[in-house]
Amino acid sequence: TPDLFPLPTDAMGNSVDKAGALEVLVVEGEPASSFLLCLQLRHLGYHRLNLSQTLSDALERIHLRGPERPELVVLDVEDDHIGTVAPLATAIRAQGIAFIAVVSRNAGALPPAYDAAVVICRPPGMSDVSDAICLARGHDPWSD
């Protein structure tokens, strides 16, 4: 089966995309939503994707050391779980990991635990995800 979103390669078939080397953790309990987020990330060139569907698994993964430790977390949070997931947001911030919070358009004010997050609304478009990654990693997505 051909890859729908092949990664950029050089003449020898080696990946040339720096984004592809970034370890990304997607935290999403809904399988359809996690699939779509991972598909968008893959299309943008991120292929080191890990998925956590539970709060405890996500907490364990952000405390990993070495190459498995995420460098970016994409946290999709339902409105009724914003407070419940706040300890994860606090832990991500304490670990110094860049993160994006995906929330509904009517989520209201977020707790201080999310202050370090780049917040985007659900459903995010491809440019929303791309710009949010740049901002979360400290880059200006609108500069040359």
Secondary structure as a PSIPRED ss2 file (coil, helix, strand):
# PSIPRED VFORMAT (PSIPRED V4.0)

   1 T C   1.000  0.000  0.000
   2 P C   1.000  0.000  0.000
   3 D C   1.000  0.000  0.000
   4 L C   1.000  0.000  0.000
   5 F C   1.000  0.000  0.000
   6 P C   1.000  0.000  0.000
   7 L C   1.000  0.000  0.000
   8 P C   1.000  0.000  0.000
   9 T E   0.000  0.000  1.000
  10 D C   1.000  0.000  0.000
  11 A C   1.000  0.000  0.000
  12 M C   1.000  0.000  0.000
  13 G C   1.000  0.000  0.000
  14 N C   1.000  0.000  0.000
  15 S E   0.000  0.000  1.000
  16 V C   1.000  0.000  0.000
  17 D C   1.000  0.000  0.000
  18 K H   0.000  1.000  0.000
  19 A H   0.000  1.000  0.000
  20 G H   0.000  1.000  0.000
  21 A H   0.000  1.000  0.000
  22 L C   1.000  0.000  0.000
  23 E E   0.000  0.000  1.000
  24 V E   0.000  0.000  1.000
  25 L E   0.000  0.000  1.000
  26 V E   0.000  0.000  1.000
  27 V E   0.000  0.000  1.000
  28 E C   1.000  0.000  0.000
  29 G C   1.000  0.000  0.000
  30 E C   1.000  0.000  0.000
  31 P H   0.000  1.000  0.000
  32 A H   0.000  1.000  0.000
  33 S H   0.000  1.000  0.000
  34 S H   0.000  1.000  0.000
  35 F H   0.000  1.000  0.000
  36 L H   0.000  1.000  0.000
  37 L H   0.000  1.000  0.000
  38 C H   0.000  1.000  0.000
  39 L H   0.000  1.000  0.000
  40 Q H   0.000  1.000  0.000
  41 L H   0.000  1.000  0.000
  42 R H   0.000  1.000  0.000
  43 H H   0.000  1.000  0.000
  44 L C   1.000  0.000  0.000
  45 G C   1.000  0.000  0.000
  46 Y C   1.000  0.000  0.000
  47 H C   1.000  0.000  0.000
  48 R E   0.000  0.000  1.000
  49 L E   0.000  0.000  1.000
  50 N E   0.000  0.000  1.000
  51 L E   0.000  0.000  1.000
  52 S E   0.000  0.000  1.000
  53 Q C   1.000  0.000  0.000
  54 T C   1.000  0.000  0.000
  55 L H   0.000  1.000  0.000
  56 S H   0.000  1.000  0.000
  57 D H   0.000  1.000  0.000
  58 A H   0.000  1.000  0.000
  59 L H   0.000  1.000  0.000
  60 E H   0.000  1.000  0.000
  61 R H   0.000  1.000  0.000
  62 I H   0.000  1.000  0.000
  63 H C   1.000  0.000  0.000
  64 L C   1.000  0.000  0.000
  65 R C   1.000  0.000  0.000
  66 G C   1.000  0.000  0.000
  67 P C   1.000  0.000  0.000
  68 E C   1.000  0.000  0.000
  69 R C   1.000  0.000  0.000
  70 P C   1.000  0.000  0.000
  71 E C   1.000  0.000  0.000
  72 L E   0.000  0.000  1.000
  73 V E   0.000  0.000  1.000
  74 V E   0.000  0.000  1.000
  75 L E   0.000  0.000  1.000
  76 D E   0.000  0.000  1.000
  77 V C   1.000  0.000  0.000
  78 E C   1.000  0.000  0.000
  79 D H   0.000  1.000  0.000
  80 D H   0.000  1.000  0.000
  81 H H   0.000  1.000  0.000
  82 I C   1.000  0.000  0.000
  83 G C   1.000  0.000  0.000
  84 T C   1.000  0.000  0.000
  85 V C   1.000  0.000  0.000
  86 A H   0.000  1.000  0.000
  87 P H   0.000  1.000  0.000
  88 L H   0.000  1.000  0.000
  89 A H   0.000  1.000  0.000
  90 T H   0.000  1.000  0.000
  91 A H   0.000  1.000  0.000
  92 I H   0.000  1.000  0.000
  93 R H   0.000  1.000  0.000
  94 A H   0.000  1.000  0.000
  95 Q C   1.000  0.000  0.000
  96 G C   1.000  0.000  0.000
  97 I C   1.000  0.000  0.000
  98 A E   0.000  0.000  1.000
  99 F E   0.000  0.000  1.000
 100 I E   0.000  0.000  1.000
 101 A E   0.000  0.000  1.000
 102 V E   0.000  0.000  1.000
 103 V E   0.000  0.000  1.000
 104 S C   1.000  0.000  0.000
 105 R C   1.000  0.000  0.000
 106 N C   1.000  0.000  0.000
 107 A C   1.000  0.000  0.000
 108 G C   1.000  0.000  0.000
 109 A C   1.000  0.000  0.000
 110 L C   1.000  0.000  0.000
 111 P C   1.000  0.000  0.000
 112 P H   0.000  1.000  0.000
 113 A H   0.000  1.000  0.000
 114 Y H   0.000  1.000  0.000
 115 D C   1.000  0.000  0.000
 116 A C   1.000  0.000  0.000
 117 A C   1.000  0.000  0.000
 118 V E   0.000  0.000  1.000
 119 V E   0.000  0.000  1.000
 120 I E   0.000  0.000  1.000
 121 C E   0.000  0.000  1.000
 122 R C   1.000  0.000  0.000
 123 P C   1.000  0.000  0.000
 124 P C   1.000  0.000  0.000
 125 G C   1.000  0.000  0.000
 126 M H   0.000  1.000  0.000
 127 S H   0.000  1.000  0.000
 128 D H   0.000  1.000  0.000
 129 V H   0.000  1.000  0.000
 130 S H   0.000  1.000  0.000
 131 D H   0.000  1.000  0.000
 132 A H   0.000  1.000  0.000
 133 I H   0.000  1.000  0.000
 134 C H   0.000  1.000  0.000
 135 L H   0.000  1.000  0.000
 136 A H   0.000  1.000  0.000
 137 R C   1.000  0.000  0.000
 138 G C   1.000  0.000  0.000
 139 H C   1.000  0.000  0.000
 140 D C   1.000  0.000  0.000
 141 P C   1.000  0.000  0.000
 142 W C   1.000  0.000  0.000
 143 S C   1.000  0.000  0.000
 144 D C   1.000  0.000  0.000
